[in-house]
Amino acid sequence: MLSGIQPTSGSFHLGNYLGAVRQWVALQETHDAFYMVVDLHAITIPQDPAELRANTRLAAAQLLAAGLDPERCTLFVQSHVPEHAQLAWVMNCLTGFGEASRMTQFKDKSARQGADRATVGLFTYPVLQVADILLYHADQVPVGEDQRQHIELTRDLAERFNSRFGPTFTLPAPYILKETGKIYDLQDPQIKMSKSASTPKGLVNLLDEPKATAKKVKSAVTDTDTVIRFDPAAKPGVSNLLTIQSTLTGTSIAELEQRYEGKGYGALKSDLAEVMVDFVTPFRSRTQELLDDPETLDSLLAKGAEKARALAAETLAETYDRVGLLPAK
Ligand code: AQP
């Protein structure tokens, strides 16, 4: 099991948490899990160096605050394990230019940046993701729906490598929950909640002031009807709110529909605002406590990198050997 999150935005948003991180916490109990803060992915878009460093620690602190336990999983920073970039080069040499051009995340992100400003790093970042996954022989990758295409690319490249050079890599499968694979923007429930595409009012950052979060939930876009029913096609806004509430409280959607029968959207929003405040308040203080002790955080990340590196170095050595690179004496 392997997954990663970018240290780009400072705070994680609700989509990151419900789509990915929440599953990471659950899966550390049942799997040999590797989780990382993907700083090499972050620099595919211009970053301020001091902010990137601070955000990398902040991302690690948020993962621990969300429930990752370094005794139960391997948590590390991607750039601390140089084998990621090394394997990515080999994988770049197996990837078709047209194949990489079809990645929709690249198309979206480069369109937002402007074609002239998008970098080659942004173009090949799905291939770095391929290397991330293959290094650990991950068979499952817990992510949001927006990453499905990259897992498919990973399977294609693993298969290509295996058939050209002999069985080496495990073919991974995406681990995407139907319910929370795509959390939507609160103001525009047709688009996914995203740090770069959402408006500030549509994006719930977990480290925001709880009061501001409650306000965003209360002003979420719904529809002109009054019935609280889960129907993503006809009622995307209400369905998104039901999904969030159901996941955070462990109450089924059917139960929530029953609870709000005959009640208006105001009741749902005000309950959800309360649920959100109860969730983010301890999350924020736990994150802050972890940040207040950067030495412990750094040494924990160093231990994670050491463990990850042992496995990654083995996979890279085998890959180099299969490809025919002459070993250094
Ligand atoms: N709206 C979402 N619903 C469900 N899952 C989501 N993820 C992201 N948005 C949603 C999942 O979160 C994990 C980490 O994603 P990332 O490293 O790409 O983090 P990010 O850059 O903060 O995510 P954004 O907001 O989606 O970035 P942009 O705006 O740059 O595209 C992944 O597993 C992802 O699927």
Residues whose N, C-alpha, C, O or C-beta is under 5 A from the ligand:
A	BS01	AQP	G4 I5 Q6 S9 G15 N16 G19 A20 P142 V143 G144 E145 D146 Q147 T180 G181 K182 I183 K192 M193 S194 K195 S196 A197
